[in-house]
Amino acid sequence: MWVWLRMVMAMAVALLPGGFPLLLAYVTTRTLRARWRVAREQAAGREVTWRDVVATLHFKDLVREARAAL
């Protein structure tokens, strides 16, 4: 499933004028979901908010995820 999605995203970036924002949205969503899972595992009983997740996000993490996505 993920392999097909990666292939479609690569084609969208190459062919569509709006492909780059689509790739950015995909990478951001993928990174935030991964961070959300990690934050829930480390929460130890307390509620996790989006602010907690976004506060730990760095640009280098987005770049790393973008490279892994392609």
C-alpha positions as CSV (number, residue, x, y, z in Angstrom):
1,M,0.0,0.0,0.0
2,W,2.7,2.5,1.0
3,V,4.8,1.7,-2.0
4,W,1.9,2.6,-4.4
5,L,1.3,5.8,-2.4
6,R,4.9,6.8,-2.7
7,M,4.9,6.1,-6.5
8,V,1.7,8.2,-6.9
9,M,3.2,11.0,-4.9
10,A,6.4,11.0,-6.9
11,M,4.4,11.2,-10.1
12,A,2.2,14.0,-8.7
13,V,5.3,16.1,-7.8
14,A,6.8,15.5,-11.2
15,L,3.7,16.1,-13.3
16,L,1.2,18.3,-11.5
17,P,1.7,22.0,-10.9
18,G,0.4,21.6,-7.4
19,G,2.4,18.5,-6.7
20,F,4.9,20.0,-4.4
21,P,2.3,21.3,-1.8
22,L,0.7,17.9,-2.0
23,L,4.0,16.3,-1.1
24,L,4.6,18.7,1.7
25,A,1.1,17.9,3.1
26,Y,1.8,14.2,2.9
27,V,5.2,14.5,4.6
28,T,3.8,16.8,7.3
29,T,0.9,14.4,8.0
30,R,3.1,11.4,8.1
31,T,5.5,13.1,10.5
32,L,2.8,14.4,12.8
33,R,1.1,10.9,13.0
34,A,4.4,9.3,13.9
35,R,5.1,12.0,16.5
36,W,1.5,11.6,17.9
37,R,2.1,7.8,18.4
38,V,5.4,8.5,20.2
39,A,3.8,11.1,22.4
40,R,0.9,8.8,23.3
41,E,3.4,6.1,24.3
42,Q,5.4,8.4,26.4
43,A,2.5,10.2,28.0
44,A,2.2,7.8,31.0
45,G,-1.5,8.4,31.7
46,R,-1.8,12.1,30.9
47,E,-3.6,13.5,27.9
48,V,-1.6,14.4,24.8
49,T,-2.4,17.6,23.0
50,W,-1.4,18.8,19.5
51,R,0.6,21.5,21.1
52,D,2.8,18.9,22.7
53,V,3.3,17.1,19.4
54,V,4.0,20.3,17.4
55,A,6.4,21.6,20.0
56,T,8.7,18.7,19.5
57,L,8.7,19.0,15.7
58,H,11.8,20.3,14.0
59,F,12.4,21.2,10.3
60,K,15.2,18.6,10.1
61,D,12.6,15.9,11.0
62,L,10.4,17.0,8.1
63,V,13.4,16.9,5.7
64,R,14.3,13.4,7.0
65,E,10.7,12.2,6.5
66,A,10.6,13.7,3.0
67,R,13.8,11.9,2.0
68,A,12.3,8.6,3.4
69,A,9.0,9.2,1.5
70,L,10.8,9.4,-1.8
